[in-house]
Amino acid sequence: MLRFSSCQAPIAEPFCVELAAAIGEKLGVASEFLGGIAWQERDRLLDRGEIHVCWICGLPYVKKRREQSTIDLLAAPVMKAPRYRAQPIYYSDVLVHADSRFTTFEDLRGARWAYNEPGSHSGYGVTRYQLAVGGFGSGYFGEVVASGSHQQSLELLLRRAIDATAIDSTVLDLALAGSPELAPRIRAVATWGPSPAPPWVVHQSVPSEMREALRREFLTFDRDAAGRQLLDAAGMLGFADVTDREYDAIREMERVGAAVELR
């Protein structure tokens, strides 16, 4: 039994469920998707090898590689929109309410800011990095709240409970595709990136032959009609082969951003 899961935004979970079923069927092995529990518990289960294949953020990936070597890279998604240039990358879009007085990130000193949670590169790590390289330092915002997810951050923004937030561009793409009426209610004042896309990983307890078979299925997932249909619905072109070195960019952002407290 291959157990799949995702530590990415809940909005992407329906795609992950279908992907896990499709790959299991193509490999001719029993598979299941583990959902319904917090991403932190899924992360712990991945560390223990009780989840075999998982989609994780780049920041937890580099931390796991630094602290232990129990996972291997499989592939990373390539998004369909032109801004992604057919590469395994993504962005963080700094959003304000459409009616906000803010027009640039530099306007946000003293503003109310939300990040999703500290295990996120796109919402937390990259914000600390930008505060560091921009010379803004700790205490730049007047109030900082941890929303729990990008979708919650977006909801807080729409309710004007915060002034600004950084949202994973792929999460925003899915949100706008499902609810196009959101578009006129929000506005981007900055875009950070690109960053290497969150990877799919496999636990090393999975036999090497199966790890290679999984990698092959991810990298060729766009080569049949059913796979392309599933990818199209998720706004993806397919999956790309990625190496550990490509995540050095996140390692460097984490190193620089460590000088700043997001508070």
WOTALIN-V535919 format. One record per residue. RES is the residue in three letters. PHI is phi in degrees with one decimal (NA if undefined). D_FIRST is the distance of its C-alpha to the first C-alpha in Angstrom with 1 decimal. Layout:
res:RES phi:PHI d_first:D_FIRST
res:RES phi:PHI d_first:D_FIRST
//
This chain:
res:MET phi:NA d_first:0.0
res:LEU phi:-95.7 d_first:3.8
res:ARG phi:-106.8 d_first:6.3
res:PHE phi:-103.0 d_first:9.7
res:SER phi:-161.0 d_first:13.1
res:SER phi:-144.1 d_first:16.8
res:CYS phi:-106.8 d_first:19.8
res:GLN phi:-89.0 d_first:22.1
res:ALA phi:-60.2 d_first:24.6
res:PRO phi:-55.5 d_first:23.5
res:ILE phi:-62.8 d_first:25.4
res:ALA phi:-91.3 d_first:22.7
res:GLU phi:-65.5 d_first:19.8
res:PRO phi:-57.1 d_first:20.1
res:PHE phi:-60.8 d_first:19.8
res:CYS phi:-63.7 d_first:16.7
res:VAL phi:-61.0 d_first:15.0
res:GLU phi:-67.9 d_first:16.2
res:LEU phi:-62.3 d_first:15.3
res:ALA phi:-60.2 d_first:11.6
res:ALA phi:-64.2 d_first:11.7
res:ALA phi:-66.7 d_first:14.0
res:ILE phi:-68.2 d_first:12.3
res:GLY phi:-58.8 d_first:9.0
res:GLU phi:-65.5 d_first:11.7
res:LYS phi:-64.3 d_first:13.8
res:LEU phi:-82.1 d_first:11.4
res:GLY phi:71.5 d_first:10.6
res:VAL phi:-125.8 d_first:6.8
res:ALA phi:-67.7 d_first:4.9
res:SER phi:-143.7 d_first:5.3
res:GLU phi:-148.2 d_first:7.5
res:PHE phi:-109.0 d_first:10.5
res:LEU phi:-93.2 d_first:12.0
res:GLY phi:-128.2 d_first:15.7
res:GLY phi:77.5 d_first:18.7
res:ILE phi:-131.8 d_first:19.3
res:ALA phi:-61.2 d_first:21.7
res:TRP phi:-62.9 d_first:20.8
res:GLN phi:-63.4 d_first:22.1
res:GLU phi:-71.4 d_first:19.5
res:ARG phi:-61.3 d_first:16.7
res:ASP phi:-60.7 d_first:18.6
res:ARG phi:-65.6 d_first:18.6
res:LEU phi:-66.1 d_first:14.9
res:LEU phi:-63.8 d_first:14.6
res:ASP phi:-59.1 d_first:17.3
res:ARG phi:-86.8 d_first:15.5
res:GLY phi:80.2 d_first:12.3
res:GLU phi:-83.8 d_first:10.5
res:ILE phi:-108.0 d_first:10.2
res:HIS phi:-96.1 d_first:9.2
res:VAL phi:-131.6 d_first:11.2
res:CYS phi:-148.9 d_first:14.3
res:TRP phi:-99.8 d_first:17.7
res:ILE phi:-126.7 d_first:20.4
res:CYS phi:-70.8 d_first:24.2
res:GLY phi:-64.1 d_first:26.1
res:LEU phi:-67.7 d_first:27.9
res:PRO phi:-59.4 d_first:25.0
res:TYR phi:-60.7 d_first:23.7
res:VAL phi:-67.9 d_first:27.1
res:LYS phi:-67.4 d_first:27.3
res:LYS phi:-64.6 d_first:23.9
res:ARG phi:-66.0 d_first:25.1
res:ARG phi:-75.4 d_first:28.4
res:GLU phi:-92.5 d_first:27.2
res:GLN phi:-160.4 d_first:24.2
res:SER phi:-128.2 d_first:22.4
res:THR phi:-109.1 d_first:18.7
res:ILE phi:-129.4 d_first:17.7
res:ASP phi:-121.7 d_first:18.5
res:LEU phi:-72.8 d_first:19.7
res:LEU phi:-105.5 d_first:18.1
res:ALA phi:-171.2 d_first:20.6
res:ALA phi:-133.7 d_first:22.8
res:PRO phi:-70.5 d_first:24.0
res:VAL phi:-114.9 d_first:27.4
res:MET phi:-81.4 d_first:29.2
res:LYS phi:-85.8 d_first:31.5
res:ALA phi:-61.3 d_first:34.6
res:PRO phi:-56.3 d_first:37.5
res:ARG phi:-61.9 d_first:37.6
res:TYR phi:-86.8 d_first:34.4
res:ARG phi:54.1 d_first:36.1
res:ALA phi:56.0 d_first:32.9
res:GLN phi:-125.2 d_first:31.6
res:PRO phi:-79.4 d_first:28.6
res:ILE phi:-135.3 d_first:30.9
res:TYR phi:-155.5 d_first:31.7
res:TYR phi:-131.6 d_first:34.5
res:SER phi:-116.5 d_first:35.6
res:ASP phi:-96.5 d_first:38.2
res:VAL phi:-86.2 d_first:40.7
res:LEU phi:-109.3 d_first:41.6
res:VAL phi:-129.2 d_first:44.6
res:HIS phi:-67.3 d_first:45.8
res:ALA phi:-56.4 d_first:47.7
res:ASP phi:-92.2 d_first:50.8
res:SER phi:-67.3 d_first:50.5
res:ARG phi:-81.1 d_first:53.4
res:PHE phi:-78.2 d_first:51.1
res:THR phi:-124.1 d_first:51.1
res:THR phi:-140.1 d_first:49.7
res:PHE phi:-63.2 d_first:47.5
res:GLU phi:-64.4 d_first:50.8
res:ASP phi:-77.0 d_first:52.0
res:LEU phi:-88.7 d_first:49.3
res:ARG phi:-57.7 d_first:51.0
res:GLY phi:83.1 d_first:51.1
res:ALA phi:-80.3 d_first:48.8
res:ARG phi:-90.3 d_first:45.9
res:TRP phi:-120.1 d_first:42.6
res:ALA phi:-123.5 d_first:39.0
res:TYR phi:-118.3 d_first:35.9
res:ASN phi:-73.6 d_first:32.4
res:GLU phi:-168.9 d_first:31.2
res:PRO phi:-69.9 d_first:31.8
res:GLY phi:-87.9 d_first:28.3
res:SER phi:-104.7 d_first:29.1
res:HIS phi:-73.1 d_first:30.9
res:SER phi:-67.5 d_first:32.1
res:GLY phi:-103.7 d_first:33.6
res:TYR phi:-115.3 d_first:34.5
res:GLY phi:-60.6 d_first:34.5
res:VAL phi:-69.9 d_first:36.4
res:THR phi:-66.7 d_first:38.9
res:ARG phi:-60.0 d_first:39.8
res:TYR phi:-61.7 d_first:40.2
res:GLN phi:-65.3 d_first:42.5
res:LEU phi:-64.0 d_first:44.5
res:ALA phi:-72.0 d_first:45.0
res:VAL phi:-71.4 d_first:45.9
res:GLY phi:-82.6 d_first:48.1
res:GLY phi:74.3 d_first:50.0
res:PHE phi:-81.7 d_first:49.3
res:GLY phi:73.0 d_first:48.0
res:SER phi:-70.8 d_first:46.8
res:GLY phi:75.4 d_first:48.2
res:TYR phi:-65.8 d_first:48.6
res:PHE phi:-87.7 d_first:47.3
res:GLY phi:-76.4 d_first:49.2
res:GLU phi:-149.0 d_first:46.1
res:VAL phi:-128.5 d_first:42.5
res:VAL phi:-126.2 d_first:39.7
res:ALA phi:-95.2 d_first:35.9
res:SER phi:-81.4 d_first:34.7
res:GLY phi:105.7 d_first:31.0
res:SER phi:-166.5 d_first:29.8
res:HIS phi:-61.2 d_first:31.4
res:GLN phi:-64.7 d_first:31.7
res:GLN phi:-67.3 d_first:33.5
res:SER phi:-60.1 d_first:35.8
res:LEU phi:-64.3 d_first:36.6
res:GLU phi:-64.3 d_first:37.4
res:LEU phi:-60.0 d_first:39.7
res:LEU phi:-65.8 d_first:41.5
res:LEU phi:-64.6 d_first:42.0
res:ARG phi:-84.8 d_first:43.5
res:ARG phi:63.0 d_first:45.6
res:ALA phi:-78.3 d_first:44.4
res:ILE phi:-133.3 d_first:44.0
res:ASP phi:-98.6 d_first:45.8
res:ALA phi:-161.1 d_first:43.1
res:THR phi:-162.6 d_first:39.6
res:ALA phi:-104.2 d_first:37.4
res:ILE phi:-116.5 d_first:34.6
res:ASP phi:-52.3 d_first:31.7
res:SER phi:-62.1 d_first:33.1
res:THR phi:-72.8 d_first:29.8
res:VAL phi:-65.8 d_first:29.6
res:LEU phi:-62.8 d_first:33.2
res:ASP phi:-56.7 d_first:32.7
res:LEU phi:-65.8 d_first:30.1
res:ALA phi:-62.8 d_first:32.4
res:LEU phi:-72.5 d_first:35.4
res:ALA phi:-65.6 d_first:33.6
res:GLY phi:-81.6 d_first:32.7
res:SER phi:-138.4 d_first:36.1
res:PRO phi:-60.5 d_first:38.7
res:GLU phi:-68.8 d_first:41.4
res:LEU phi:-71.5 d_first:40.3
res:ALA phi:-53.2 d_first:41.7
res:PRO phi:-74.5 d_first:45.4
res:ARG phi:-98.4 d_first:44.7
res:ILE phi:-131.0 d_first:43.4
res:ARG phi:-149.7 d_first:44.7
res:ALA phi:-91.1 d_first:43.5
res:VAL phi:-107.5 d_first:46.0
res:ALA phi:-163.2 d_first:44.0
res:THR phi:-132.0 d_first:41.0
res:TRP phi:-107.0 d_first:39.4
res:GLY phi:129.4 d_first:37.4
res:PRO phi:-79.8 d_first:35.8
res:SER phi:-117.9 d_first:33.0
res:PRO phi:-62.9 d_first:30.0
res:ALA phi:-65.4 d_first:27.2
res:PRO phi:-55.5 d_first:24.3
res:PRO phi:-91.9 d_first:21.5
res:TRP phi:-86.1 d_first:17.8
res:VAL phi:-126.9 d_first:16.5
res:VAL phi:-129.9 d_first:13.6
res:HIS phi:-73.7 d_first:13.4
res:GLN phi:-71.8 d_first:14.9
res:SER phi:-71.5 d_first:12.5
res:VAL phi:-71.3 d_first:10.3
res:PRO phi:-53.2 d_first:12.2
res:SER phi:-57.4 d_first:15.2
res:GLU phi:-63.5 d_first:14.8
res:MET phi:-71.5 d_first:11.5
res:ARG phi:-60.2 d_first:13.4
res:GLU phi:-67.1 d_first:16.3
res:ALA phi:-64.4 d_first:14.5
res:LEU phi:-62.6 d_first:13.3
res:ARG phi:-59.8 d_first:16.9
res:ARG phi:-62.2 d_first:18.3
res:GLU phi:-65.9 d_first:16.6
res:PHE phi:-61.7 d_first:17.8
res:LEU phi:-70.8 d_first:21.2
res:THR phi:-113.3 d_first:21.7
res:PHE phi:-63.7 d_first:20.3
res:ASP phi:-86.3 d_first:23.9
res:ARG phi:-92.0 d_first:24.8
res:ASP phi:-131.7 d_first:24.2
res:ALA phi:-61.8 d_first:25.7
res:ALA phi:-65.1 d_first:22.7
res:GLY phi:-64.6 d_first:21.5
res:ARG phi:-63.7 d_first:25.1
res:GLN phi:-63.7 d_first:25.5
res:LEU phi:-66.2 d_first:22.7
res:LEU phi:-65.1 d_first:24.1
res:ASP phi:-57.5 d_first:27.6
res:ALA phi:-63.9 d_first:26.8
res:ALA phi:-95.3 d_first:25.6
res:GLY phi:72.6 d_first:28.7
res:MET phi:-115.4 d_first:26.9
res:LEU phi:-85.7 d_first:27.9
res:GLY phi:163.6 d_first:24.6
res:PHE phi:-124.9 d_first:23.1
res:ALA phi:-117.7 d_first:25.0
res:ASP phi:-70.8 d_first:24.5
res:VAL phi:-131.6 d_first:25.6
res:THR phi:-116.9 d_first:26.6
res:ASP phi:-57.9 d_first:27.0
res:ARG phi:-60.3 d_first:30.8
res:GLU phi:-63.9 d_first:30.6
res:TYR phi:-91.5 d_first:29.7
res:ASP phi:-62.1 d_first:32.9
res:ALA phi:-61.0 d_first:34.6
res:ILE phi:-71.1 d_first:32.6
res:ARG phi:-58.4 d_first:33.4
res:GLU phi:-68.8 d_first:37.0
res:MET phi:-65.1 d_first:37.1
res:GLU phi:-63.7 d_first:35.5
res:ARG phi:-62.5 d_first:38.2
res:VAL phi:-68.2 d_first:41.0
res:GLY phi:-68.6 d_first:39.9
res:ALA phi:-62.2 d_first:39.7
res:ALA phi:-76.6 d_first:43.5
res:VAL phi:-118.7 d_first:43.3
res:GLU phi:-98.8 d_first:42.4
res:LEU phi:-91.6 d_first:41.2
res:ARG phi:-149.8 d_first:43.1
//
